[in-house]
Amino acid sequence: MKKFYFLIIQIILIKALSFFPDFVERFYSNGLYLYISKINRLLFGWIPFSLGDFAYMVIILLVFRWLYNNRIGFFKNWKTNVLSIISFFSIVYFLFHFLWGINYYRIPLQEKIGIKKEYTKQQLQNLTLKLIAQTNHLQLQITKQNYKKVVFNYVDQKMYEMAPNGYKNLPKPLSYIQYEHESIKSSIFSLPLSYMGFGGYLNPFTNEAQVNNMKPKYTSPLTICHEMAHQTGIASESDCNFIGFIAASQNKNIYFQYSAYAFALNYCLYNLELMEAGSSKAYSVLINKGVLENFNENKTFWKQYHSFVDTFFEYIYDSFLKINQQKDGMESYSKFVGLLINYDLKHQIIHAN
């Protein structure tokens, strides 16, 4: 029973932290976590494969082995088995929060940089037009023809090496976000991630940024920069989308810039549809055919893996996010549009060409 009580105490203490974001920000996110993440990335970043993925695979095999070995008399010895499960979950729960998860309870990004998330339909329309102009401009610079989709010829490792460049060029309000000691890798589980509907994820136990390298390459730079934001201690998905956009758009490489603007534009079109069905069509006709080809390429990729599996995992992750201070769940990904609109209104970072 001691193991059970220890787990309950952990849960209470973690939930209590939600009332003290300043404490979390100062002593964990900008204190202990900086050392934890640095050590993890120094220890595991140089390894050419995803150690975290490999560890997950071993743990999953050990769990199945334990279930198999205890299949006979499982319910007869239910007390012992339940305590074993609680003990395992307690260890995982502690490590998850100690190594990364407490970042969910830090001060929200919009408060730190003095902006809001709310916006009007007119503001969304204005940003969409600016993004269309810039995305078209970048696509034309790369392909020289407005009807050609952008094709990335970079190998994954090259993109991982180029990604930190954008973090070195973050504008002043975000300059406190520092990224050092790269640990970015292609996930061993890229195929399962495709079926689950995930473009990447951060392993909180090893601090490795994992990228699904099966999805269309033009989306990878934004995904990489998003997962790198998680590595810096940003937990909110909307905040990571926002920082990922800024980092990719500030990268010296034009392909990174295109990935960022195409990503933001796609989300703006999505949010327009949420406001009023069919309202994005008037803007789609303004987008270069090559950009639309990239959008269709991405849509086709995810459609071929769509099944009850990604629906199930979307529900699970939606619930996970809501439990961890993100009340909008999966919808929090699209909430970054509000951050981008208000940040641009204040700092004018998006220039229509």
Long-range contacts (C-beta under 8 A, 24 or more apart in sequence): 1-83, 3-83, 3-86, 3-87, 3-90, 4-83, 4-86, 6-90, 7-86, 7-89, 7-90, 7-93, 10-90, 10-93, 10-94, 10-97, 11-93, 14-97, 14-101, 14-102, 14-105, 17-102, 17-105, 18-105, 18-325, 20-105, 21-105, 21-106, 21-107, 21-108, 22-107, 24-102, 24-103, 24-105, 24-106, 24-107, 25-106, 25-107, 28-102, 28-103, 28-106, 29-102, 29-103, 29-106, 29-233, 30-233, 33-100, 33-102, 33-103, 33-233, 34-233, 36-98, 36-99, 36-100, 36-207, 37-100, 37-207, 37-231, 37-232, 37-233, 38-180, 38-181, 40-99, 40-183, 40-206, 40-207, 41-180, 41-181, 41-182, 41-183, 41-207, 41-208, 41-231, 42-181, 44-183, 44-206, 44-207, 44-208, 45-181, 45-182, 45-183, 45-208, 48-185, 49-185, 49-188, 50-185, 50-186, 50-187, 50-188, 50-203, 50-208, 50-210, 51-206, 51-208, 52-203, 52-205, 52-206, 52-208, 52-210, 53-187, 53-188, 53-189, 53-203, 53-210, 54-188, 55-205, 55-206, 56-189, 56-203, 57-188, 95-205, 96-204, 96-205, 99-204, 99-205, 99-207, 100-202, 100-204, 100-205, 100-207, 100-233, 100-235, 101-204, 101-235, 101-324, 103-233, 103-234, 103-235, 104-235, 104-236, 104-324, 104-325, 104-326, 105-325, 106-233, 106-235, 108-236, 108-239, 109-234, 109-236, 109-239, 109-242, 109-243, 109-339, 110-339, 110-342, 113-173, 113-174, 113-343, 114-173, 114-346, 115-339, 115-342, 115-343, 115-346, 116-338, 116-342, 117-238, 117-335, 117-338, 117-339, 117-342, 118-338, 118-342, 119-337, 119-338, 119-341, 119-342, 121-275, 121-276, 123-341, 123-345, 124-268, 124-271, 124-272, 124-275, 124-337, 124-341, 125-272, 125-283, 127-268, 127-337, 127-340, 127-341, 127-344, 127-350, 128-265, 128-268, 128-269, 128-272, 128-283, 129-283, 129-286, 129-352, 130-344, 130-350, 130-351, 130-352, 131-261, 131-264, 131-265, 131-268, 131-350, 132-265, 132-283, 132-286, 132-287, 133-352, 133-353, 134-261, 134-350, 134-351, 134-352, 134-353, 135-258, 135-261, 135-262, 135-265, 135-287, 135-288, 135-291, 136-286, 136-287, 136-288, 136-291, 136-353, 137-353, 138-254, 138-257, 138-258, 138-261, 139-258, 139-262, 139-288, 139-290, 139-291, 139-294, 140-288, 140-290, 141-254, 142-254, 142-255, 142-258, 143-290, 145-290, 146-288, 146-289, 146-290, 147-288, 147-289, 147-290, 147-293, 148-290, 148-293, 149-218, 149-290, 149-291, 149-293, 149-294, 149-297, 150-218, 150-255, 150-258, 150-262, 150-290, 150-291, 150-294, 151-217, 151-218, 152-217, 152-218, 152-220, 152-255, 154-217, 154-255, 156-186, 156-211, 156-213, 156-220, 159-220, 159-221, 159-224, 160-184, 160-185, 160-211, 160-224, 162-221, 162-251, 162-253, 162-256, 163-221, 163-224, 163-225, 163-228, 163-247, 163-248, 163-251, 163-256, 164-228, 165-251, 165-252, 165-253, 165-256, 166-225, 166-246, 166-247, 166-248, 166-249, 166-250, 166-251, 166-256, 167-225, 167-228, 167-247, 169-247, 169-250, 169-251, 169-252, 170-243, 170-246, 170-247, 170-250, 171-246, 171-250, 171-347, 171-349, 173-343, 173-347, 174-243, 174-246, 177-229, 177-232, 177-234, 177-243, 178-232, 179-228, 179-231, 179-232, 183-207, 183-208, 183-209, 183-231, 184-208, 184-209, 184-211, 184-224, 184-227, 184-228, 185-209, 185-210, 185-211, 186-210, 186-211, 186-213, 187-211, 187-212, 187-213, 190-214, 194-301, 194-302, 194-305, 195-305, 195-307, 195-309, 195-310, 196-309, 196-310, 196-313, 197-302, 197-305, 197-306, 197-310, 197-313, 197-314, 198-313, 199-223, 200-224, 200-226, 200-227, 201-227, 202-227, 202-230, 202-231, 207-231, 214-301, 215-298, 215-301, 215-302, 216-294, 216-297, 216-298, 216-301, 218-255, 218-258, 218-259, 218-262, 218-294, 218-297, 218-298, 219-259, 219-262, 219-263, 219-298, 220-259, 221-248, 221-251, 221-253, 221-255, 221-256, 221-259, 221-260, 222-248, 222-259, 222-260, 222-263, 224-248, 225-251, 225-256, 225-260, 235-324, 235-325, 236-325, 236-326, 236-332, 237-321, 237-326, 237-332, 237-333, 237-336, 238-326, 238-328, 238-332, 238-333, 238-334, 238-335, 238-336, 238-338, 238-339, 239-336, 239-339, 241-267, 241-333, 241-336, 242-336, 242-339, 242-340, 242-343, 245-336, 245-340, 246-349, 249-349, 262-291, 262-294, 262-295, 264-337, 264-340, 265-291, 266-295, 266-298, 267-333, 267-334, 267-336, 267-337, 268-337, 270-334, 271-334, 271-337, 274-334
